[in-house]
Amino acid sequence: MILKHNLERLEQQAQEMAADGCPEGAREALLELAERYHSEDKAHPGQARKRSSWAIAAALTIALVNIPLVTWVHSGYVEPKGPPFPNAYRLPTPYRIYPNGFVYSSLVPPQLERFADEDDDNQKSPVLLYEDDKLLPLPHTRGYVIAEKGMGRYSHQKGRFYFSSSDNTDARSNRRSYWLVLPAAP
């Protein structure tokens, strides 16, 4: 009697979940299980419930666990933002240079290589660095200063772009995109 009551309650919950809206495909699966439960019960009273009870209980348990899990995972997803300008180049995932510093390095796209600073005295690179859609404020900074202070400092050198995030978070995992932008010629 207890098993029958629990299965009927699970069936009712499945129908309620199906009516309330489930992820695509889950509604149909739940309704099919409820229909199968009824048809087997009519064909073989008692015996069908024993055979299908574990399947119904397992399917409903999976559905009850899966729906909140999918909702939770999806709630943390952040859609990547597009480039802030048409002439923007997204930096590939960077890697850290100094283990105790804030500086990260990434390859420079070949189109921007000719604009690189040649040495500390020649600060010629017009390339700007954006963190998502925010311009980072401190270009042409020496590498050791980027490593020590961070806070959005950056430098464009031959073959590499050295930079820090605006708030010194890990640029490899802070869910931000970094964009190199070559300003249009006046």
C-alpha positions in Angstrom: 0.0 0.0 0.0 2.8 2.4 0.8 4.6 1.7 -2.5 1.4 2.3 -4.4 0.8 5.6 -2.6 4.4 6.7 -3.2 4.2 5.8 -6.9 0.9 7.7 -7.3 2.5 10.7 -5.6 5.5 10.5 -7.9 3.2 10.3 -10.9 1.3 13.3 -9.7 4.6 15.2 -9.2 5.7 14.2 -12.7 2.5 15.6 -14.2 2.8 18.8 -12.2 6.4 19.3 -13.4 5.4 18.6 -16.9 2.6 21.2 -16.6 4.9 23.8 -14.9 7.5 23.6 -17.7 10.6 21.5 -17.9 13.7 21.6 -20.1 13.1 20.6 -23.6 12.4 16.8 -23.9 11.9 16.3 -20.2 8.2 17.1 -20.3 7.6 14.5 -22.9 9.6 11.9 -21.1 7.8 12.5 -17.8 4.4 12.3 -19.5 5.4 9.1 -21.3 6.4 7.6 -17.9 3.1 8.5 -16.3 1.2 7.1 -19.3 3.3 3.9 -19.2 2.6 3.6 -15.5 -1.2 3.7 -16.1 -1.2 1.4 -19.1 0.9 -1.3 -17.3 -1.2 -1.0 -14.2 -4.4 -1.7 -16.2 -2.8 -4.7 -18.1 -1.3 -6.4 -15.1 -2.5 -4.9 -11.8 0.2 -5.2 -9.1 2.8 -6.9 -11.2 3.4 -4.0 -13.6 3.9 -1.6 -10.6 6.6 -3.8 -9.2 8.5 -4.0 -12.5 8.2 -0.3 -13.4 8.3 1.2 -10.0 12.1 1.4 -9.8 12.2 2.8 -13.4 9.7 5.5 -12.6 11.3 6.3 -9.3 14.8 6.5 -10.9 13.5 8.7 -13.8 11.8 11.1 -11.5 14.7 11.3 -9.1 17.0 12.1 -12.1 14.6 14.7 -13.3 14.2 16.3 -9.8 18.0 16.5 -9.5 18.7 17.4 -13.1 16.4 20.4 -13.3 17.9 22.4 -10.4 21.4 21.4 -11.5 20.9 22.6 -15.1 19.3 25.8 -13.8 22.2 26.5 -11.5 24.8 25.8 -14.1 23.0 28.0 -16.7 22.7 30.8 -14.2 26.5 31.1 -13.9 27.0 31.3 -17.6 28.1 34.6 -19.0 27.7 35.2 -22.7 31.0 36.5 -24.1 30.9 40.1 -25.1 31.7 41.0 -28.7 34.5 43.3 -29.7 34.2 46.9 -28.6 35.1 48.1 -32.1 35.2 46.7 -35.6 39.0 46.8 -35.7 39.5 44.8 -32.5 41.5 41.6 -32.1 40.7 39.3 -29.2 43.8 38.2 -27.3 44.2 34.4 -26.9 44.1 33.0 -23.4 47.1 34.5 -21.6 49.5 32.8 -19.3 51.2 34.2 -16.2 54.8 35.3 -16.4 55.8 35.8 -12.8 54.3 33.5 -10.2 54.0 36.3 -7.6 53.0 39.1 -9.9 50.1 40.4 -11.8 51.6 40.3 -15.3 50.2 38.1 -18.1 51.4 37.6 -21.6 49.7 36.8 -24.8 50.7 36.5 -28.5 50.1 39.6 -30.6 48.1 39.1 -33.9 50.4 39.4 -36.9 48.4 42.4 -38.2 49.6 44.4 -35.1 53.2 43.3 -34.9 54.6 46.3 -36.8 53.2 48.7 -34.2 55.1 47.2 -31.3 57.3 49.3 -29.0 60.9 48.7 -30.0 62.6 49.6 -26.7 61.9 51.5 -23.5 62.6 54.9 -25.1 60.4 54.4 -28.1 56.8 54.3 -26.9 55.2 54.3 -30.3 52.6 51.5 -30.2 49.1 53.0 -30.8 47.5 49.7 -29.9 45.0 50.0 -27.0 43.9 47.3 -24.7 40.3 46.8 -23.7 39.0 44.6 -20.9 35.6 43.7 -22.3 34.4 47.2 -23.3 36.5 49.1 -20.8 39.7 50.8 -22.0 42.6 50.0 -19.7 44.4 53.2 -18.7 48.1 52.7 -18.5 49.9 51.7 -21.8 53.7 51.6 -22.4 54.5 50.3 -18.8 57.7 48.5 -18.1 57.2 44.7 -17.4 58.4 44.8 -13.8 56.0 47.6 -13.0 53.1 45.6 -14.5 54.1 42.6 -12.4 54.4 44.6 -9.2 51.4 47.0 -9.4 49.1 45.6 -12.1 45.8 47.5 -12.1 45.3 47.6 -15.9 48.9 48.4 -17.0 50.1 47.0 -20.3 52.9 47.0 -22.8 53.0 46.0 -26.5 56.4 44.4 -27.3 57.7 42.4 -30.3 55.6 39.3 -30.6 53.9 39.6 -27.1 51.5 41.7 -25.2 52.1 42.1 -21.5 49.2 43.2 -19.3 47.3 43.0 -16.0 43.6 42.9 -15.4 42.0 46.1 -14.1 41.5 44.7 -10.6 44.5 42.3 -10.5 42.3 39.2 -10.8 43.6 36.3 -12.7 43.2 37.1 -16.4 43.1 33.4 -17.3 39.9 32.8 -15.2 38.1 36.1 -14.5 35.6 35.5 -17.4 36.7 38.7 -19.2 37.8 39.1 -22.8 40.8 41.2 -23.7 40.8 43.1 -26.9 43.6 44.8 -28.8 42.3 47.8 -30.7 44.1 49.7 -33.4 42.6 53.2 -33.5 41.5 54.5 -36.9 43.9 56.9 -38.5 42.8 60.5 -38.2 
